[in-house]
Amino acid sequence: MKRQDQEILVIADGAAFGPEMERVMKWIRQKNGILLYLPESFEWLILRSGVVTEKNLNRLLENPEGTYFINIERQKRSTNSCISVYETKSYTCLGKMYEDNDRIEPKWIEFGEDQVPYVLGLTRREDRVMDAAFIARLGRSGLEDRRIITGEEFEFFTDFKRLEMHGFTEEAKQWSGFRYRNVDMTDMEQESHPFKDLWERYGQIQGS
């Protein structure tokens, strides 16, 4: 139990918390000593805080010059995700892509060795059922050179990138989709699966 003179600081993901804001604010107005800190890019603050030390995280999120970073975030008014671009000095949001698009759902992003961001995602039909998975390059106008990949490839890269982000810990492996599909994860941390390679490979397949 907190004492009456104590304050409570609530830190949450602003983008995900948005739908609850009105209800929570009504409740807070009736209480004293409750402070909210709701950054729009909560994931970025965590990854840059030093709590997560995976060496590739900066390469996954920040452009090579360090002037901006790109983040995939949940939208405030739906369960869809969008691509947000931030300026690194002030964390000002420069723009959002696919914020109002219910058909395109970006899931993962990383910079390739060619300094181009590659996006793994999926498309949905009107009934919200998954239509197809894709790998694409991200340009100023949005997703470019989108290439359809198999569902199996999408699952593999999703599970691998999730493990990679968590440092291939034993706990992460216990909850990995690989485990439920009986995939051997022994020494998987020695492997490398860049999105750029996936994009190039499907370019060769679809071009043949």
N, C-alpha and C positions, 0 to 999 in steps of 0.2 A: 504494500500500500504506500502511495506517495504522501508526503507531508503537504499541508496546504500551501506552504511557501515555496514548494518546488515547481519548476517549469518542465514541460514536456516538449521536446523537439521531435517532430515527425518528419522523416526523410523518406520520400517515395518517388517513383518514376512519374513525372508529370504527365507524359503522354498516356500512360496506362491508367493513371489516376483520374484523368479528366472527367469521365462519365459520372464519377462519384462526388465531384467537387461541390455541386450545389447542395446536396444532402449533408455533406460534412461541414460546409461553412455554416449552415443553419445551426448545426449542433455546437460548433465551436463558439459561436456568438453567445451561447448560453453558459459558457465555461470561461475560466480564467487560467492563464499560464500555459496555453497550448500554442505552439508555434509550428508553422508548416514550412518546409523547404522542399519544393517540387520542381527540380530541374527538368527541362524538357528532354535532355539527353542523359538520363541517369546512367546508362551503360558506359558512356564515355567517361564520366566522372570516376566510376569504379575502376575502369581499365587504366586510367591515367593516375590513379591515386597511389599506385605501388603495391596495392594488396595482391593483385594478380601480376605475376612476374614472367609469364610466358613470353619468350624473346620475340616472337613473331607478331605480337598484338599490334604494335605501332605500324608495322608494314601492312597489316590487314585494314587499318582504319585511316591512316594519315597519308596524304599525298607526299611524294618524295621531297618536295621543297618545304614541307611543313607549314604551308600557308593556309590550308584548310583540311578538314577531315570529313569523311562520309560515313554515315551511320544508317542502318536499317532499323526503323522504329515502328512500333504499333501505332496505328492512327487513334486519335482521340475519340472518334465517334463510331468506331467499328473495330472488328477483330483483324482487319486487313493491315498490311504493313506498307510503308512508303520509304523512299530513299531521301534522307535529309543531308544537306551540305552545310557545314558550319565553318566560320572563320576561326582560326585557332587562338588568336589573342584575346578576343572578347567572348568567344563562344556564341557569337551572333549567328542566327540561322539565315543563310543566304537564299535558301529555297528548298522546296520539297517536290519530289517527283512521284507521280502515281498516287497522290494523296486521295484523290476522288475516283480512282479507278478500281472497280470491284473485280475486274477480270485478271489483272496482272498483280502477282504477289511475290515481290523480291524476298529472298530468305537470307542469303549470305553474300558477303562482298569481300574481295581482297585485291590488292594491287599485285600485278604480275611483274616479272623482271623487266618488262618493257615499259614500266611505269603507267600502265593502263589498268583501270579498275575493271574487274570481271565480276559479274553478278550471277549467282545461282538462284533460280526461282521456279515458279510454276504459274500456269494460267488456269482460270476457273470458268466453268460454264455459268449461265444465268442462274441455275439452281444451286450454285456454289460448289458443285462437285468438281474435283480436280480434272482438268482437261489434258494438260501436257506439262512436262518439266522442260526447263531450258537452261542453257548457259549463254551469256551474252556479254558484250563489252559495253561499258557505260561511257557515253559521250555527253557533250553539252546539251544535246536535244533529248537525251534519255537512253534507253537501251538500244544498242545497235548490233547488227549482225547476229540476231538471235538464232540459236541453233537448238533444235529439239533433241533431247536426250532421253534415254530409257528411264522408266521408273526405278529400275534397279540401280542405275548410276546415281540418280538423285538421292536415293536412300543411302547409298554408300558414302557419297561425298558429304551429305548432311551429318551422318553419324561420325565420320572421320573428323570433320571440322569441329564438331562439338567436343570430341575427345581432345583434339589439338588445343582448343581454347582452354580446356581445363587441365592441360599439362599431362595428359595420359595417366592420371592418378588411378589407383586401384578402385577408389570410390566411384570415379567417373565411369570406369569400365563396368562396374556392377550395375549401373543404370543405363548403360549404352544399349542402343538398338541392336548393335552387333551381337550382344549376349543372347538376346531373344531370337536371333536368327542363326545362332550357333556358329558365328564367325570367329575364327581363332584370332585373338588380339595380341598374341605373344610377339614381343618386339615391334609392335606396330608403331611405336614412337620413333623407330629408325626409318620409317617410310616417309615419303613426301608425295603429295598429290595436289599440285597447284591447279587452280581453276584455268589458268592460261593453257596448260597442257590438255585439259578436257576440251576446251573451246577449239583448239587446233586439231585435236583428234577427230572431233565431229565435223569439222570443216573438210577434212580429208575423206571421211566416210560419205558425207552428203555430196561431195564434189566428184566422187568416183562413179 
